[in-house]
Amino acid sequence: MFKRDYLIKQFEEFGKVLGSLFGLKKEGKFPEMSELISESVKKYTPTEINFVESTENQKLIEILTEEKKLSDDQLKMLADLVYEKGIYYSSINEIETKANNCFKKSLILYSFLKQHATMSYSLDMHYKMEMLQKMDL
């Protein structure tokens, strides 16, 4: 019961982070957006955004699940944050390089979760996957 309460609280907090990111994006506060993404990756996972961005796509899942031991919930939060980092890069005109890298990584994470995870269905994840697939990364 305690673990479940902790997870619910963590998801509520994470929802607030996503709301804050949306607000920062809307206000054009991109440096603050980038900083919040970095802090949130550190807070909710045992890794850092720069590490994820620099990891080879082919090794991403293996490293995150076997070496870093991320749970499905952590992988979902990380996928959302990497997706938001792609949005950030798109907003500062880094679309061909850094944005696409983040979008590819978030699609890899979402695809893994869809195929292997024990999580319940996520409409948000499904929508993001559909958008990323249409981008023809």
C-alpha positions as CSV (number, residue, x, y, z in Angstrom):
1,M,0.0,0.0,0.0
2,F,2.8,2.4,0.9
3,K,4.5,1.8,-2.5
4,R,1.3,2.4,-4.3
5,D,0.7,5.7,-2.5
6,Y,4.3,6.7,-3.3
7,L,3.8,6.0,-7.0
8,I,0.5,7.9,-7.1
9,K,2.2,10.9,-5.5
10,Q,5.1,10.6,-7.9
11,F,2.8,10.6,-10.9
12,E,0.9,13.6,-9.6
13,E,4.2,15.5,-9.2
14,F,5.3,14.4,-12.7
15,G,2.0,15.6,-14.1
16,K,2.7,19.0,-12.6
17,V,6.2,19.0,-14.2
18,L,4.6,18.3,-17.6
19,G,2.2,21.2,-17.0
20,S,5.0,23.5,-16.1
21,L,6.9,22.4,-19.3
22,F,3.8,23.3,-21.4
23,G,3.6,26.7,-19.7
24,L,7.3,27.4,-20.3
25,K,7.0,26.4,-23.9
26,K,3.9,28.5,-24.4
27,E,5.7,31.5,-22.8
28,G,8.8,31.0,-24.9
29,K,11.0,30.4,-21.9
30,F,13.2,27.8,-23.6
31,P,16.3,27.9,-21.3
32,E,14.0,27.4,-18.3
33,M,12.3,24.5,-20.2
34,S,15.6,22.8,-20.8
35,E,16.7,23.2,-17.2
36,L,13.4,21.7,-15.9
37,I,13.8,18.8,-18.2
38,S,17.3,18.1,-17.0
39,E,16.3,18.4,-13.4
40,S,13.3,16.2,-13.9
41,V,15.2,13.4,-15.5
42,K,17.6,13.4,-12.6
43,K,14.7,13.5,-10.1
44,Y,12.6,10.7,-11.6
45,T,15.3,8.4,-13.0
46,P,18.8,7.3,-12.1
47,T,20.3,8.9,-15.3
48,E,20.7,12.3,-16.9
49,I,19.3,13.7,-20.1
50,N,22.8,14.3,-21.7
51,F,23.6,10.6,-21.2
52,V,20.3,9.5,-22.8
53,E,20.9,11.9,-25.7
54,S,24.4,10.6,-26.3
55,T,23.5,6.9,-26.1
56,E,23.3,4.9,-29.3
57,N,19.8,4.1,-30.4
58,Q,20.5,0.4,-30.7
59,K,21.8,0.2,-27.1
60,L,19.3,2.5,-25.5
61,I,16.8,0.0,-24.1
62,E,19.5,-2.4,-23.0
63,I,21.4,0.2,-21.1
64,L,18.4,1.8,-19.5
65,T,16.8,-1.5,-18.5
66,E,19.8,-3.7,-17.6
67,E,22.5,-1.3,-16.5
68,K,20.4,1.6,-15.1
69,K,17.6,-0.7,-14.0
70,L,14.8,1.7,-14.9
71,S,11.3,0.5,-14.2
72,D,8.4,0.8,-16.7
73,D,7.2,3.8,-14.9
74,Q,10.6,5.5,-15.0
75,L,10.9,4.6,-18.7
76,K,7.6,6.2,-19.4
77,M,8.6,9.4,-17.6
78,L,11.9,9.4,-19.4
79,A,10.2,9.0,-22.8
80,D,8.0,11.9,-22.0
81,L,10.9,14.1,-21.0
82,V,13.0,13.1,-24.0
83,Y,10.0,13.9,-26.2
84,E,9.8,17.3,-24.5
85,K,13.5,17.8,-25.1
86,G,12.8,17.2,-28.8
87,I,10.1,19.9,-28.7
88,Y,12.6,22.2,-27.0
89,Y,15.2,21.7,-29.7
90,S,12.6,22.2,-32.4
91,S,11.6,25.5,-30.7
92,I,15.2,26.7,-30.9
93,N,15.7,25.5,-34.6
94,E,17.8,22.4,-33.9
95,I,15.3,20.3,-35.7
96,E,17.6,18.4,-38.1
97,T,20.0,17.2,-35.5
98,K,19.2,17.3,-31.8
99,A,15.4,17.4,-32.1
100,N,15.3,14.3,-34.3
101,N,17.7,12.5,-32.0
102,C,15.4,13.1,-29.1
103,F,12.3,12.2,-31.1
104,K,13.9,8.9,-32.2
105,K,14.8,8.0,-28.7
106,S,11.4,8.8,-27.3
107,L,9.8,6.6,-30.1
108,I,12.2,3.8,-29.2
109,L,11.2,4.1,-25.5
110,Y,7.4,4.3,-26.3
111,S,7.6,1.3,-28.7
112,F,9.4,-0.7,-26.0
113,L,6.8,0.1,-23.4
114,K,4.0,-0.7,-25.8
115,Q,5.4,-4.1,-26.6
116,H,7.0,-5.2,-23.3
117,A,5.6,-3.2,-20.4
118,T,3.1,-4.1,-17.8
119,M,1.7,-0.6,-17.7
120,S,-1.9,0.2,-18.5
121,Y,-2.8,1.7,-21.9
122,S,-1.8,5.4,-22.2
123,L,-3.7,7.5,-24.7
124,D,-1.0,10.2,-24.4
125,M,1.7,7.7,-25.3
126,H,-0.3,6.3,-28.2
127,Y,-0.8,9.9,-29.5
128,K,2.9,10.8,-29.2
129,M,3.9,7.5,-30.9
130,E,1.5,8.2,-33.8
131,M,2.9,11.7,-34.2
132,L,6.5,10.5,-34.1
133,Q,5.8,7.8,-36.7
134,K,4.3,10.4,-39.0
135,M,7.5,12.4,-38.8
136,D,9.3,9.5,-40.6
137,L,12.4,9.6,-38.3
